[in-house]
Amino acid sequence: MDIETLMKYTAKNFHFESLPKYPAIARDLAIVVDETAAAADIEAVIAKNGGKHFKGVTLFDVYTGEHVAEGKKSLAFNLQFQSKG
């Protein structure tokens, strides 16, 4: 390895954050919406209203079938929250 070449690509300014005091928690949320509703739009609404400890949202299931009315779908999201304490 050419260490001089590698050193050209190292970051000059380092930024460190302390580890969070509290562990993250996750909650699942399933909602029934019209089949035409876009999951990305719903994710955006969740993110906008998640609060100060909100860290992220992931769609993990889309269900249409026996227990969901025709023209509807169930979207299941995993929401992550964490306080830096």
C-alpha distance (Angstrom), angle and dihedral (degrees) to the residues before:
residue distance angle dihedral
M1 . . .
D2 3.75 . .
I3 3.82 103.2 .
E4 3.79 93.6 -169.1
T5 3.81 91.1 58.5
L6 3.79 91.0 47.7
M7 3.80 92.2 49.6
K8 3.82 90.1 57.9
Y9 3.82 88.9 66.1
T10 3.79 99.5 46.3
A11 3.78 119.5 111.7
K12 3.77 113.5 -102.5
N13 3.81 95.7 -160.2
F14 3.76 117.9 51.8
H15 3.78 122.3 -159.9
F16 3.77 120.2 -163.5
E17 3.78 129.3 -173.9
S18 3.76 123.7 -167.8
L19 3.76 117.8 -115.8
P20 3.81 114.8 -94.8
K21 3.80 114.7 -92.8
Y22 3.81 92.7 -138.5
P23 3.81 129.0 47.0
A24 3.79 120.2 -111.9
I25 3.78 120.2 -103.7
A26 3.78 129.2 -151.9
R27 3.78 129.5 -152.8
D28 3.78 128.9 -172.6
L29 3.79 121.0 -136.1
A30 3.80 124.5 -171.5
I31 3.79 120.9 -171.1
V32 3.79 133.4 177.8
V33 3.80 115.0 -131.7
D34 3.80 139.2 162.2
E35 3.80 113.8 -73.7
T36 3.81 88.7 -117.2
A37 3.82 93.4 59.2
A38 3.80 113.0 109.1
A39 3.80 116.2 -129.3
A40 3.82 89.9 -143.2
D41 3.81 90.6 59.5
I42 3.79 90.9 51.8
E43 3.81 91.2 46.9
A44 3.81 88.6 53.5
V45 3.82 91.4 52.8
I46 3.81 91.1 48.6
A47 3.81 91.5 49.3
K48 3.81 92.3 47.5
N49 3.81 92.2 51.9
G50 3.82 99.8 33.8
G51 3.79 96.2 105.2
K52 3.78 132.7 -132.2
H53 3.82 95.7 -54.5
F54 3.80 94.6 49.4
K55 3.82 112.7 121.2
G56 3.79 106.3 170.6
V57 3.79 151.4 -35.6
T58 3.80 130.5 -132.4
L59 3.79 128.2 -171.2
F60 3.80 107.3 -136.0
D61 3.81 106.0 165.9
V62 3.79 141.0 26.9
Y63 3.79 114.9 -171.3
T64 3.77 131.4 -174.0
G65 3.72 118.5 166.0
E66 3.75 148.5 77.8
H67 3.82 100.0 -9.1
V68 3.80 97.7 40.0
A69 3.80 122.5 77.5
E70 3.79 118.5 -109.6
G71 3.79 112.0 -89.4
K72 3.83 90.6 26.6
K73 3.79 135.6 93.6
S74 3.78 134.6 -164.3
L75 3.79 116.7 -127.8
A76 3.79 118.6 -164.3
F77 3.79 119.4 -159.4
N78 3.78 133.1 -173.7
L79 3.81 112.3 -142.6
Q80 3.81 122.7 -161.9
F81 3.78 124.4 -155.0
Q82 3.81 131.0 -179.5
S83 3.77 136.3 168.6
K84 3.78 119.3 -148.7
G85 3.81 86.6 -150.0
